[in-house]
Structures are given as structure tokens and as C-alpha cells.
Amino acid sequence: MEDRDLMENELLIIKGVCDLYLHGAIESTTAEVHQAFKEALNISLDIQNKLYNLMSEKGWYKTDTAEQTKIDATKTKYANA
């Protein structure tokens, strides 16, 4: 397996972990449990950010640039809502 494939898999896994920790924090019934999930989420978000940055530096994570007309149309749509 290539390094790029491994990092893509790791990124997908950490995104899933972040989702689980977020929901754990939202649904927690005590302050202690909430804090534990929140701390785990923050650590996971840091890992996700590092993976993303490394992949982006290597050109392995490309994003499309939104057209300005579409951005403006979306702003207008939700400004009037």
C-alpha cells in the first residue's frame, strides 16, 4: 500500500473518531464525561489537522476553489432567510 493510501485511510479513521467524540460530548450526562469527550475530541482534531496539512503539502489532498458567483449567490440566499 502506498503512503498516500495509508494517510487517506488514517484521515478517514480520525474523522470518524472525531464524529464519535463530538456525539459523546453532546450526549454526555455529567460534566466529567463531557470534559473527557471534549478533551479527546480536541486531541483528535489536532491529529486530523496535522494529517490534512501533511497531505496538502505533498499535494495528496486537493480542494476545488468555489466560483465567486456561487459564493455570492449563497450569501444572498441565506442573508434573506
KOLLUM-189774 format. One record per residue (C-alpha): residue in three letters; x, y, z. Coordinates in steps of 0.2 Angstrom, whole numbers, padded with zeros to 4 digits, always signed. Layout:
// KOLLUM-189774
ALAXYZ;...
***
This chain:
// KOLLUM-189774
MET+0000+0000+0000;GLU+0006+0017-0005;ASP+0010+0031+0008;ARG-0004+0041+0001;ASP-0017+0027+0003;LEU-0011+0024+0021;MET-0013+0043+0025;GLU-0030+0044+0017;ASN-0036+0029+0027;GLU-0029+0037+0043;LEU-0038+0053+0039;LEU-0054+0044+0036;ILE-0052+0035+0053;ILE-0048+0050+0063;LYS-0063+0060+0055;GLY-0074+0045+0061;VAL-0066+0046+0078;CYS-0070+0065+0079;ASP-0088+0062+0075;LEU-0089+0049+0089;TYR-0081+0060+0102;LEU-0092+0075+0096;HIS-0108+0065+0099;GLY-0101+0058+0115;ALA-0098+0076+0121;ILE-0116+0081+0116;GLU-0125+0067+0124;SER-0114+0066+0140;THR-0124+0067+0156;THR-0111+0073+0168;ALA-0098+0087+0167;GLU-0084+0074+0169;VAL-0089+0063+0155;HIS-0092+0079+0144;GLN-0075+0085+0148;ALA-0067+0068+0144;PHE-0075+0068+0127;LYS-0071+0086+0124;GLU-0053+0083+0128;ALA-0052+0068+0117;LEU-0061+0077+0103;ASN-0048+0091+0104;ILE-0033+0079+0103;SER-0041+0070+0088;LEU-0045+0087+0079;ASP-0026+0091+0081;ILE-0021+0074+0074;GLN-0033+0077+0059;ASN-0026+0094+0056;LYS-0009+0088+0056;LEU-0013+0074+0044;TYR-0023+0086+0032;ASN-0008+0098+0032;LEU+0005+0085+0028;MET-0006+0078+0014;SER-0009+0095+0007;GLU+0009+0099+0007;LYS+0013+0083-0003;GLY-0001+0088-0015;TRP-0012+0072-0009;TYR-0027+0082-0003;LYS-0033+0094-0016;THR-0048+0105-0014;ASP-0058+0114-0028;THR-0060+0133-0027;ALA-0078+0139-0027;GLU-0083+0151-0040;GLN-0086+0169-0033;THR-0103+0170-0041;LYS-0108+0154-0032;ILE-0102+0161-0016;ASP-0111+0177-0018;ALA-0127+0168-0023;THR-0126+0158-0007;LYS-0123+0173+0004;THR-0138+0182-0004;LYS-0149+0166-0002;TYR-0145+0165+0017;ALA-0145+0183+0020;ASN-0163+0185+0015;ALA-0168+0169+0025;
***
